[in-house]
C-alpha cells in the first residue's frame, strides 16, 4: 500500500495513531510532529490537496497503487508556497495520464485471510486515451477486532490536442475501514490468552469514504515545455 511505499522506499516516517492494518489511518510524519503529523504534512494528488479541512488524516488509500506514476517529496517547511499543513513538508502523488498503452494486474494472498488485488488498464485510440485503475484489499487481522478493508478506483479520459496539449475528465472514489485491536485491561493480563480477554472500547476504529470528479485542460506555455 501507499503508506508502505512512502516508508520503505521514500524513507518517510509514518504515524498511525489508529493502528489500522493495510496502511489505513497512517499519515506521513515529515518533521517528526508525532500526534500532530496530519496537521503538518501536506499530501497532494496531482497538485490537489487531500488533507481534510479539519486537519484529520489524509486518506492515502484513496489512490490505487497501479495509478501512481511517481511521488515527489519535499522535506522541510513549505508553507510559503503550499499554504497550511505544509510545515513539515509536502508529498505530491503524480498519477498516470493514460497516454501509453499498457495493462497490469496482481493478486496477492497471505496469512490471516489477507487478499490484495490491484489492476490498471491504459489504452489509446487515435487521440483519445483511457486509464482505469482499481485496488481492493482485505484482511482478517492477526487478532480479534483487527480486520481491515480498502477499495479504491480512479478513471481518466483524455483527448490529446497536440504534443503537450490535452483536455481531460477524471473521477475517483474510495472506501476504507479498519477496526482497532483495542486495549486490554490490566486485570486481564496474564489470564489465559490475553489477546481475547475482556476488552475496553472494543469495536472502535476508523472509516474513510470519499469521491471526486474534475475536468481540465493542459497546455504548453512554450515550445520546449
GIZIWO-V612038 format. One record per residue. N is the residue number from 0. SS is DSSP state (H for helix, E for strand, L for the rest). PHI is phi in whole degrees, 0 to 359 (999 if undefined). OMEGA is omega in degrees with one decimal (* if undefined). Layout:
N;SS;PHI;OMEGA  N;SS;PHI;OMEGA
This chain:
0;L;999;-173.8  1;H;296;178.4  2;H;299;178.8  3;H;291;178.0  4;H;298;-179.8  5;H;297;-176.5  6;H;285;-171.8  7;H;274;-178.4  8;L;259;-178.6  9;L;274;179.7  10;L;57;179.4  11;L;262;175.6  12;L;298;179.9  13;E;242;175.4  14;E;242;179.3  15;L;225;-177.4  16;L;290;-179.5  17;L;278;177.3  18;L;72;-178.3  19;L;288;175.8  20;L;280;-177.9  21;L;62;-180.0  22;L;79;-179.0  23;L;289;-178.7  24;L;90;179.5  25;L;282;178.0  26;E;222;177.9  27;E;298;-179.7  28;L;240;178.1  29;L;286;179.7  30;L;99;176.1  31;L;70;-178.8  32;L;269;175.5  33;H;63;-176.0  34;H;295;178.9  35;H;260;-176.2  36;H;300;-176.5  37;H;294;179.6  38;H;270;-173.2  39;H;234;177.2  40;E;236;-176.7  41;E;273;178.8  42;E;244;179.2  43;E;243;169.3  44;E;239;-175.0  45;L;54;176.8  46;L;84;-178.9  47;E;251;-175.6  48;E;290;175.9  49;L;245;173.9  50;L;295;177.5  51;L;299;-176.5  52;L;294;-179.0  53;L;269;177.8  54;L;66;174.9  55;L;280;-169.3  56;L;288;174.4  57;L;291;-175.7  58;L;282;-179.7  59;H;298;-177.6  60;H;285;179.5  61;H;284;-178.5  62;L;248;175.3  63;L;300;-178.4  64;H;301;-178.0  65;H;291;179.6  66;H;270;-173.7  67;E;273;174.8  68;E;273;179.0  69;E;196;179.8  70;E;229;177.9  71;E;256;-177.0  72;E;236;176.1  73;E;245;178.0  74;E;267;179.0  75;L;99;-175.7  76;L;302;-179.9  77;L;224;-175.8  78;H;293;-179.6  79;H;299;-178.1  80;H;270;-170.9  81;H;250;179.2  82;L;88;-174.9  83;L;292;-178.4  84;L;76;-175.0  85;L;254;-178.7  86;L;298;-178.7  87;L;272;-179.4  88;E;152;-175.2  89;E;225;172.8  90;E;238;-179.4  91;E;247;-179.0  92;E;266;-179.1  93;E;263;-178.5  94;E;264;-179.2  95;L;290;-178.0  96;L;260;176.9  97;L;90;-178.2  98;L;290;-179.7  99;L;266;177.4  100;L;263;178.4  101;E;196;177.5  102;E;221;177.9  103;E;207;179.1  104;E;199;177.9  105;E;211;176.5  106;E;224;-175.7  107;E;239;176.1  108;E;235;179.9  109;E;220;-178.1  110;L;292;179.4  111;L;58;176.0  112;L;67;-178.3  113;E;274;177.9  114;E;227;-179.8  115;E;230;177.2  116;E;239;-178.7  117;E;218;-177.5  118;E;213;179.2  119;E;215;177.3  120;E;235;174.6  121;E;234;-179.7  122;E;220;-178.1  123;E;217;176.5  124;E;233;-175.6  125;L;57;-176.8  126;L;260;-177.8  127;E;242;-179.5  128;E;235;-178.3  129;E;228;174.3  130;E;234;174.8  131;E;229;179.2  132;E;230;179.4  133;E;223;174.6  134;E;217;175.2  135;E;221;-177.2  136;E;224;177.0  137;E;209;174.6  138;E;207;175.9  139;L;278;-179.7  140;L;83;-175.4  141;L;275;177.7  142;L;211;-178.2  143;L;302;175.9  144;L;63;175.0  145;L;232;-179.1  146;L;288;-179.2  147;E;209;-179.2  148;E;216;179.4  149;E;216;175.9  150;E;228;178.9  151;E;213;-177.9  152;E;216;173.6  153;E;216;177.5  154;E;229;-177.9  155;E;217;176.7  156;E;244;-175.4  157;E;234;173.4  158;E;245;-174.6  159;E;273;-178.4  160;L;263;-179.1  161;L;186;-178.1  162;L;297;-177.1  163;L;240;-177.3  164;L;258;-179.1  165;E;196;169.2  166;E;242;-175.8  167;E;213;170.8  168;E;220;-177.9  169;E;215;179.2  170;E;215;178.4  171;E;210;176.5  172;E;207;-179.8  173;E;204;173.5  174;E;214;178.6  175;E;219;176.5  176;E;213;-179.5  177;E;215;176.4  178;E;278;177.1  179;L;266;-177.8  180;L;298;178.0  181;L;71;176.7  182;E;265;179.6  183;E;252;-178.9  184;L;300;179.9  185;H;304;-177.6  186;H;292;-177.0  187;H;267;-179.2  188;L;297;179.7  189;L;89;178.8  190;L;257;176.8  191;L;66;-179.5  192;L;275;-174.3  193;H;293;-177.9  194;H;286;-178.7  195;H;233;177.6  196;L;282;174.0  197;L;300;-169.9  198;E;238;177.9  199;E;242;-179.7  200;L;61;178.0  201;L;297;176.5  202;L;102;176.7  203;L;292;179.9  204;E;185;-177.2  205;E;225;176.2  206;E;227;177.7  207;E;230;177.9  208;E;225;176.4  209;E;183;176.3  210;E;205;179.8  211;E;206;174.8  212;E;210;178.4  213;E;206;175.8  214;E;227;-177.6  215;E;193;179.6  216;E;231;171.8  217;E;247;-177.2  218;L;215;177.4  219;L;289;-178.8  220;L;261;176.0  221;L;206;-174.2  222;L;297;-175.4  223;L;265;-176.9  224;L;237;*
